[in-house]
Amino acid sequence: MRLLLVEDDVELVERLKSSLKKAGYAVEAAFDGVDGEFMGLEETFDAAILDLGLPKKPGMEVLKHWRQAGRDMPVLILTARDAWHERVDGLKAGADDYLGKPFHVEELVARLEALVRRNHGHASSQLEIAGMQLDMNLQTVADAQGQLHQLTGTEFRLLRYMMLNADCILSKTELSEHVYEEEHLRDSNVIEVYINRLRQRLGKDVILTRRGQGYCLPSSTASAS
């Protein structure tokens, strides 16, 4: 999952990036409101973490411009301010959740994961698609026969994205963008290697190839057969 983090505290950004990477996110960071707004408008993200007290442009203004432009990714707001009316203003402007500073990183990650799940129509941390059960906390998957598989970080990010976007045709480029951070983007052919690894573990028909288009993970075993 590709995440935009807009926060001017460099030390906090590095701390959050480390924890978010472990949770399976590819994180892109911006350190002021102007750059954050631009990235949110020009690139595609699965979610955003947005600080309100940003240099150059306030986070509230950034959020309003995203929503006015039709950017509908879930947004978790961070702020050091504790005024209740600012929380109300943020929610009215289109925020999906709110977290005051200081906070525990574990709570931020849990809130973020809940937002992403709900945005894709899933309430539980157990993602069930096509007879498979993906545990997004433990980063394991149980196949249709009930066998449990421990996933590598890349395998987990790839399978989670495909399960959350079941029945959609996903190109190699799109998958690469949502699995790797921009500075670590791999050749799109590397995605094929990980697709084959998942097929070896979960079954060759779990992920279908659409010639000239990409890959598709059907939402039911019937569709995959």
C-alpha positions in Angstrom: 0.0 0.0 0.0 1.3 3.4 -1.0 1.2 6.1 1.7 1.8 9.8 1.7 3.2 11.3 4.9 3.1 15.1 5.2 4.9 16.2 8.3 7.6 18.8 8.9 9.3 17.1 11.9 12.1 15.2 10.2 12.9 13.0 13.2 9.2 12.0 13.5 9.1 11.2 9.8 12.0 8.9 10.1 10.5 7.1 13.1 7.1 6.8 11.4 8.6 5.5 8.2 10.4 2.7 10.0 7.2 1.5 11.7 5.0 2.0 8.7 7.4 0.0 6.5 7.3 -2.9 9.0 3.5 -2.7 8.7 3.7 -3.1 4.9 3.5 0.4 3.6 5.6 2.1 0.9 6.0 5.6 2.3 6.5 8.8 0.4 7.2 11.9 2.6 6.7 15.7 2.1 7.9 18.2 4.7 5.7 21.2 3.9 2.2 21.9 2.8 3.1 23.0 -0.7 5.0 19.8 -1.6 2.4 17.7 0.2 -0.5 19.2 -1.7 1.3 18.8 -5.0 2.2 15.1 -4.3 -1.4 14.3 -3.2 -2.8 15.9 -6.4 -0.3 14.5 -8.9 0.2 11.0 -7.6 -1.9 8.1 -6.4 -1.9 7.0 -2.8 -3.9 4.5 -0.8 -3.9 6.8 2.3 -2.3 9.9 3.7 -1.1 11.1 7.1 -1.4 14.9 7.2 0.0 17.2 9.9 -2.1 20.4 10.4 0.8 22.7 11.5 2.9 22.7 8.3 5.2 25.4 6.9 4.3 27.2 3.7 0.7 26.0 3.6 -1.6 24.8 6.5 -2.6 21.2 6.5 -6.3 22.1 6.6 -5.9 24.0 3.4 -4.0 21.1 1.8 -6.9 18.7 2.8 -9.6 21.0 1.4 -7.7 21.3 -1.9 -7.3 17.5 -2.1 -11.0 17.0 -1.6 -12.0 19.8 -4.0 -9.9 18.1 -6.6 -11.6 14.7 -6.0 -8.8 13.0 -4.2 -10.7 10.6 -2.0 -7.9 8.6 -0.3 -8.4 8.1 3.5 -6.7 10.9 5.4 -5.5 10.7 9.0 -4.8 14.1 10.5 -2.1 14.8 13.1 -2.0 17.9 15.2 -0.3 19.2 18.4 -3.4 21.4 19.0 -6.1 20.2 21.3 -9.0 22.4 20.4 -12.2 20.4 19.8 -13.4 22.8 17.1 -10.3 22.1 15.0 -11.2 18.4 15.1 -14.7 19.2 13.9 -13.3 21.5 11.2 -10.9 18.8 10.0 -13.6 16.2 9.8 -15.9 18.6 8.0 -13.1 19.3 5.5 -12.8 15.6 4.7 -10.5 14.0 7.2 -11.3 10.4 8.1 -9.7 10.3 11.5 -7.8 12.5 13.9 -4.8 11.8 16.2 -3.4 14.4 18.7 0.3 14.7 19.4 2.1 13.2 21.3 0.8 9.7 20.3 1.9 6.1 20.3 3.1 5.0 16.9 1.3 1.7 17.4 -2.0 3.5 17.7 -1.3 5.5 14.6 -0.5 2.3 12.6 -3.7 0.6 14.0 -5.9 3.6 13.1 -4.3 3.8 9.6 -4.9 0.1 8.9 -8.5 0.4 10.0 -9.0 3.3 7.6 -7.5 1.4 4.7 -9.6 -1.7 5.4 -12.8 0.2 5.7 -12.0 2.1 2.5 -12.0 -1.2 0.7 -15.1 -2.5 2.5 -13.3 -4.7 5.1 -13.9 -4.3 8.8 -11.7 -7.1 10.2 -7.9 -7.4 10.3 -8.4 -10.8 8.8 -8.9 -10.3 5.0 -10.8 -13.2 3.4 -10.8 -13.5 -0.4 -11.2 -16.6 -2.6 -10.9 -19.0 0.3 -7.7 -17.4 1.6 -7.3 -15.6 4.9 -4.7 -12.9 5.1 -3.7 -11.8 8.6 -2.6 -8.2 8.2 -1.1 -8.1 11.7 1.0 -11.2 11.5 1.6 -10.9 7.8 0.6 -14.6 7.2 -1.9 -16.2 4.8 -3.9 -19.3 5.1 -4.6 -20.9 1.7 -7.9 -22.5 0.6 -6.8 -25.8 2.2 -6.1 -24.1 5.6 -2.3 -24.3 5.3 -0.6 -21.3 6.9 2.2 -19.5 5.0 4.6 -16.9 6.5 5.1 -14.1 3.9 8.1 -12.0 3.2 7.6 -8.2 3.4 7.3 -7.9 -0.4 5.0 -10.9 -0.7 2.8 -9.5 2.0 2.5 -6.0 0.4 1.8 -7.5 -3.0 -0.8 -10.0 -1.8 -2.5 -7.4 0.4 -2.8 -4.9 -2.4 -4.2 -7.5 -4.8 -6.7 -8.9 -2.2 -7.9 -5.4 -1.4 -8.4 -4.8 -5.1 -9.8 -8.2 -6.0 -11.3 -8.7 -9.4 -9.4 -5.6 -10.7 -6.8 -5.9 -13.5 -3.6 -4.5 -12.1 -0.6 -3.6 -14.3 2.9 -4.5 -13.3 3.6 -0.8 -13.1 0.7 -0.1 -10.7 1.7 -3.1 -8.5 5.3 -1.9 -8.4 4.3 1.6 -7.4 2.1 0.3 -4.5 4.7 -2.2 -3.3 7.9 -0.2 -3.4 8.8 3.3 -2.4 9.6 5.6 -5.3 13.4 5.6 -4.7 13.3 1.8 -4.5 11.1 1.1 -7.5 12.0 -2.1 -9.2 11.8 -3.1 -12.8 8.2 -4.2 -13.3 9.4 -7.6 -14.3 10.4 -8.2 -10.7 6.7 -8.2 -9.9 6.4 -11.3 -12.1 8.9 -13.1 -9.9 6.8 -12.4 -6.8 3.6 -13.3 -8.5 5.0 -16.7 -9.4 6.2 -17.2 -5.8 2.7 -16.5 -4.5 1.3 -18.9 -7.1 3.7 -21.6 -5.9 2.5 -21.2 -2.4 -1.3 -20.6 -2.9 -2.1 -22.3 -6.2 -1.5 -21.4 -9.9 -5.1 -20.2 -10.5 -5.2 -17.8 -7.5 -3.7 -15.0 -9.6 -4.7 -14.8 -13.2 -2.6 -13.3 -16.0 -4.4 -10.9 -18.4 -2.2 -10.7 -21.5 -1.0 -7.2 -22.2 -2.8 -5.8 -19.2 -1.5 -7.3 -16.0 -2.8 -9.6 -13.3 -6.1 -10.2 -11.5 -6.9 -11.9 -8.2 -10.5 -13.2 -8.5 -12.7 -12.7 -5.4 -14.0 -16.2 -5.5 -12.5 -19.6 -6.3 -15.3 -20.1 -8.9 -13.9 -17.0 -10.8 -10.4 -18.4 -10.6 -11.3 -21.7 -12.1 
